[in-house]
């Protein structure tokens, strides 16, 4: 099995190294040179994209996560078994899938008939992510998802919870994605609006991925194109 790894936090982010540690198959990293968080499914079509080949299995792309997948599938590894994106530093729950560069990478893969999994880690401030724990949880999830029959035109979106040290292992819960909006709250200063919505205060419909993740378990949703 050959797997392409990417993200939207950049090729040097700790999350993609945690993801690499969670995967036992052959991997090729094709990830952005820098930070593209929140870029959605943006692609580069009117300017050149720089490719830095760091090794035979690691490429830094001067473009978006979707650009990374496009270049990977067309010029580096045309027939991977999976595309994995993450581990994102921050949740990508519910309607976040429209905003997230992490999720856009596997959506782009699904458009080309390649199954994929996006993995994100909710941050409960002021705590910091323990990447070793994130790797362990991701290994558990991938052991399940990579062995399931993949539906055409679908991909998986995974969100890891943020638990206090010493907490019990979270369960893996397959659930529906929330359709409720993010908190739309701004501070108004003259002609400027500053977004001050708090991610952790978003609505939590019972049984949705937001509810599952905020409740301390690993939320897994199947997303269709």
C-alpha positions as CSV (number, residue, x, y, z in Angstrom):
1,X,0.0,0.0,0.0
2,X,1.3,3.5,-0.9
3,X,-0.1,6.5,0.9
4,X,0.3,10.2,0.1
5,X,0.5,12.5,3.2
6,X,-0.3,16.1,3.1
7,X,-1.7,18.9,5.4
8,X,-2.5,22.6,5.5
9,X,-0.2,23.6,8.4
10,X,2.9,23.1,6.3
11,X,5.4,20.4,5.7
12,X,7.4,21.2,8.8
13,X,4.4,21.2,11.2
14,X,4.5,18.6,14.0
15,X,1.1,17.3,13.0
16,X,2.3,15.7,9.7
17,X,5.2,14.1,11.5
18,X,2.7,12.6,14.0
19,X,0.7,11.3,11.1
20,X,3.8,9.8,9.5
21,X,4.4,7.9,12.8
22,X,0.9,6.6,12.7
23,X,1.2,5.0,9.3
24,X,2.9,1.7,8.7
25,X,2.6,1.6,4.9
26,X,4.9,3.2,2.3
27,X,4.4,7.0,2.5
28,X,5.2,9.9,0.2
29,X,4.9,13.4,1.7
30,X,3.6,16.1,-0.6
31,X,2.7,19.1,1.5
32,X,2.7,22.9,1.4
33,X,5.9,24.8,2.0
34,X,4.0,27.0,4.5
35,X,0.8,27.6,6.4
36,X,-2.5,27.4,4.5
37,X,-5.0,27.0,7.3
38,X,-8.5,28.0,6.4
39,X,-7.8,28.2,2.7
40,X,-10.6,25.8,1.8
41,X,-10.4,24.3,-1.7
42,X,-8.3,27.1,-3.2
43,X,-6.1,26.1,-6.1
44,X,-3.4,27.9,-8.0
45,X,-4.2,28.3,-11.7
46,X,-2.7,31.6,-12.8
47,X,0.8,31.5,-11.4
48,X,3.6,28.9,-11.3
49,X,3.9,26.5,-8.4
50,X,7.3,25.8,-7.0
51,X,8.3,22.2,-6.1
52,X,11.1,21.5,-3.7
53,X,12.2,17.9,-3.8
54,X,13.7,17.3,-0.3
55,X,14.2,13.6,-0.9
56,X,12.8,10.8,-2.9
57,X,9.7,10.6,-0.6
58,X,9.3,14.2,0.5
59,X,8.2,17.2,-1.5
60,X,7.4,20.7,-0.4
61,X,5.0,22.5,-2.7
62,X,4.6,26.3,-3.0
63,X,0.8,26.0,-3.2
64,X,-2.3,25.0,-1.4
65,X,-3.2,21.5,0.0
66,X,-5.4,20.9,-3.1
67,X,-2.5,21.9,-5.3
68,X,-0.4,19.4,-3.4
69,X,-2.8,16.6,-4.2
70,X,-3.1,17.6,-7.8
71,X,0.6,17.6,-8.3
72,X,1.1,14.4,-6.4
73,X,-1.5,12.5,-8.5
74,X,-0.3,13.9,-11.8
75,X,3.5,13.9,-11.4
76,X,4.7,12.1,-8.3
77,X,2.5,9.1,-7.5
78,X,-0.5,8.7,-9.9
79,X,-2.0,5.6,-8.3
80,X,-1.8,5.8,-4.5
81,X,-4.0,3.7,-2.4
82,X,-5.0,6.6,-0.1
83,X,-4.4,10.3,0.6
84,X,-4.2,11.2,4.3
85,X,-4.2,14.8,5.4
86,X,-3.3,16.1,8.9
87,X,-2.9,15.9,11.7
88,X,-4.3,19.4,11.8
89,X,-3.7,21.6,14.8
90,X,-7.3,22.5,15.4
91,X,-10.7,21.0,14.8
92,X,-12.4,20.6,11.4
93,X,-15.9,19.7,12.5
94,X,-19.2,20.0,10.8
95,X,-19.4,23.0,8.4
96,X,-15.6,23.5,8.9
97,X,-15.2,21.1,6.0
98,X,-16.0,23.9,3.6
99,X,-13.3,26.2,5.1
100,X,-10.6,23.6,5.9
101,X,-7.5,23.1,3.7
102,X,-6.9,19.9,5.5
103,X,-10.2,18.5,4.4
104,X,-9.9,20.0,0.9
105,X,-6.9,17.8,0.2
106,X,-8.8,14.6,0.6
107,X,-11.8,16.0,-1.2
108,X,-9.5,16.7,-4.1
109,X,-8.3,13.1,-3.9
110,X,-11.9,11.8,-3.9
111,X,-12.6,13.8,-7.0
112,X,-9.9,11.8,-8.7
113,X,-11.3,8.5,-7.4
114,X,-8.7,8.1,-4.6
115,X,-10.0,7.4,-1.1
116,X,-8.8,9.6,1.7
117,X,-8.9,10.5,5.4
118,X,-8.6,14.0,6.9
119,X,-7.5,14.0,10.6
120,X,-7.7,17.0,12.9
121,X,-7.2,17.6,16.6
122,X,-9.5,19.9,18.4
123,X,-7.6,22.3,20.7
124,X,-9.2,23.0,24.1
125,X,-7.4,26.2,25.2
126,X,-5.2,26.7,27.0
127,X,-4.0,23.1,26.7
128,X,-1.4,22.1,24.1
129,X,-1.6,19.0,21.9
130,X,0.3,15.9,23.0
131,X,1.4,14.7,19.6
132,X,2.4,11.2,20.9
133,X,-1.2,10.7,22.1
134,X,-2.5,12.1,18.8
135,X,-0.3,9.5,16.9
136,X,-1.6,6.7,19.0
137,X,-5.3,7.6,18.5
138,X,-4.7,8.1,14.8
139,X,-3.2,4.7,14.5
140,X,-6.3,3.2,16.0
141,X,-8.6,5.1,13.6
142,X,-6.5,4.2,10.5
143,X,-6.4,0.5,11.5
144,X,-10.2,0.6,11.0
145,X,-10.7,3.0,8.2
146,X,-7.9,1.8,5.8
147,X,-9.4,-1.7,5.9
148,X,-13.0,-0.7,5.2
149,X,-14.5,-0.9,1.7
150,X,-14.3,2.7,0.3
151,X,-17.4,4.2,-1.3
152,X,-16.8,6.0,-4.6
153,X,-17.0,9.8,-4.2
154,X,-16.7,9.7,-0.4
155,X,-14.0,10.4,2.1
156,X,-13.6,10.3,5.9
157,X,-13.3,13.2,8.2
158,X,-11.8,12.5,11.7
159,X,-11.6,14.8,14.7
160,X,-9.6,13.9,17.8
161,X,-10.8,15.2,21.2
162,X,-8.6,17.2,23.6
163,X,-8.6,15.4,26.9
164,X,-6.9,16.1,30.2
165,X,-3.8,14.1,31.0
166,X,-4.6,10.7,32.5
167,X,-8.1,10.5,30.9
168,X,-9.4,7.2,29.7
169,X,-8.9,6.3,26.0
170,X,-11.6,7.8,23.8
171,X,-14.0,5.7,21.8
172,X,-14.2,5.9,18.0
173,X,-17.7,7.1,17.2
174,X,-19.2,7.1,13.7
175,X,-21.6,10.1,13.5
176,X,-23.2,12.7,11.3
177,X,-21.5,16.0,10.5
178,X,-23.0,19.1,12.2
179,X,-24.8,21.6,9.9
180,X,-24.9,24.3,12.5
181,X,-22.8,27.5,11.8
182,X,-19.7,28.6,13.6
183,X,-20.2,31.4,16.1
184,X,-20.4,34.6,14.1
185,X,-19.3,37.2,16.6
186,X,-17.3,40.4,15.8
187,X,-15.8,43.2,17.7
188,X,-16.6,46.5,15.9
189,X,-14.0,49.3,15.9
190,X,-14.8,52.1,13.5
191,X,-14.8,50.7,10.0
192,X,-13.2,47.4,11.1
193,X,-14.7,44.2,12.2
194,X,-12.6,41.8,14.3
195,X,-13.7,38.2,14.5
196,X,-13.9,37.1,18.1
197,X,-16.1,34.0,17.9
198,X,-15.0,31.1,20.2
199,X,-14.8,27.7,18.6
200,X,-15.6,25.9,21.8
201,X,-18.9,27.7,22.1
202,X,-20.4,26.5,18.9
203,X,-23.7,24.8,19.0
204,X,-23.7,21.0,19.7
205,X,-26.6,19.1,18.1
206,X,-26.9,15.8,20.0
207,X,-25.1,13.0,18.1
208,X,-23.3,15.3,15.7
209,X,-19.5,15.2,15.2
210,X,-19.2,18.4,17.3
211,X,-21.1,16.8,20.1
212,X,-19.0,13.6,20.0
213,X,-15.7,15.4,19.8
214,X,-16.5,18.0,22.5
215,X,-17.8,15.2,24.6
216,X,-14.4,13.5,24.7
217,X,-14.5,10.9,21.9
218,X,-13.1,10.5,18.4
219,X,-15.6,11.7,15.8
220,X,-15.6,10.0,12.4
221,X,-17.9,11.2,9.6
222,X,-18.3,10.0,6.1
223,X,-18.5,12.9,3.6
224,X,-19.9,12.7,0.1
225,X,-18.8,14.9,-2.8
